[in-house]
Amino acid sequence: MAEEKNVWEMTQNRLDKTMRILELKPGIIKYLREPRKVLEVAVTVKMDNKDIDIFKGCRVQHNTNRGPAKGGIRYHQDVNVDEVKALAMLMTWKCSLAGIPFGGAKGGIAVDPTKLSLRELENLTRRYTYEILTMIGPEKDIPAPDVGTNAQVMAWIMDTYSIAKGHMVPGVVTGKPIPLGGSQGREEATSRGAVYTILSALKVLDINASNLTCAVQGFGNVGGYAAKILFDLGFKIVALSDIGGAVYNKKGIDPYKVAEHLKEKGTVAGYSGAESLDPKEFFSVKCDIMVPAALENVITAKNAAGIKARILAEGANAPTTPEADEILNDNKIFVIPDILCNSGGVTVSYFEWVQGNDAYFWSKRKVNLQLREIMEKAFYETYDYSQKNKLDMRNAAMALAVLRVAEAMRLRGVYP
Ligand code: NAD
């Protein structure tokens, strides 16, 4: 992955560009460029070898003007405060664009979770929760899974928080296991939402959906389900990749079989139903729809010109650098930007929060129908704004999202 750019700087620069388009006042610009709260913590963990280890972690709230802060927790060896600040800011725009009543937050720990035993992972999670306890809560900041975390991690966070409060507080996290108040459809929600935006894009671009080919980078929560949902809808998956390598088959790949291979081997690489592909060549694969669903900054000035897809659907957060964005625009590639494309996860997290607050749980059918409604509304609002104001989809999405946050700020005023 990774280019020369600091992802925080890149995210701030993207906001600056939006501010120039919207001509907002300098004070508002200053306000929205910085996070509201940043808490850095040293997470002390009892390891299996009876020694202790220390991992750097943080929780960042970017903005709470439209509601409680909302955002995932990432466990990855490259996590740093700047990256988390960028991802928290993206959450503010994402919730705003989806029209759900949350602000933006993110958290993370610099750790490779695959190197920890289950007990170490639990110790790490519980200690981290303790360290950020004052910051989170169902009415103020609600974590969720992100790269390297899952429903079990959310269950440990919920349990630790609940012990501290003296009663069960399911609303402190979303993405929980179903028996603890998780929502039907949450696990695949980001991918399902992304697919709804792809289907909407095909409609506005007047592209017939039959016989279209797709390439998906990343085969974790987002990429894995995206590949399966697209496959189930009749799209042909021609390339898949993960951290272990990439595979290609122009006749099509069955992602369910790849998932079985992954279970056994720990990577998509080596799957026998496809040939191996150099990961560096991944983005130049010939396909109609390209779905980056791994990490940020993977589409850069170096590889953007090679992208042949008609639609780039950003399942991952911030996968495209601004330089690459310009190349994609010049090449008339229709980009469904991250804050629109991958907002299905936070949308169903919102449903989970609503269901938990009501203590009344919806069917999967209802979750998916409501998700479709919100994703399509957000897509068409963005598309209409882009057409009306002659902006590309990323700038239109950013402009709409920022306008709504600025309006909430104006209405609330500044205390004192
Ligand atoms: P995950 O940990 O489940 O999966 C990540 C995948 O990316 C894995 O298959 C991993 O092997 C692969 N990967 C890592 N480095 C890679 C590399 N250099 N090249 C190719 N593949 C690589 O994470 P996830 O939850 O699927 O999240 C993926 C992206 O989607 C992240 O940017 C995340 O912030 C974003 N996102 C996730 C959600 C969600 O609900 N999980 C919601 C919105 C956005």
Boltz pocket constraint, residues with backbone or C-beta under 6 A from the ligand:
constraints:
  - pocket:
      binder: B
      contacts: [[A, 1], [A, 145], [A, 146], [A, 147], [A, 148], [A, 149], [A, 186], [A, 187], [A, 190], [A, 217], [A, 218], [A, 219], [A, 220], [A, 221], [A, 222], [A, 223], [A, 241], [A, 242], [A, 243], [A, 244], [A, 245], [A, 279], [A, 293], [A, 294], [A, 295], [A, 296], [A, 315], [A, 316], [A, 317], [A, 318], [A, 342], [A, 343], [A, 345], [A, 346]]
      max_distance: 6.0
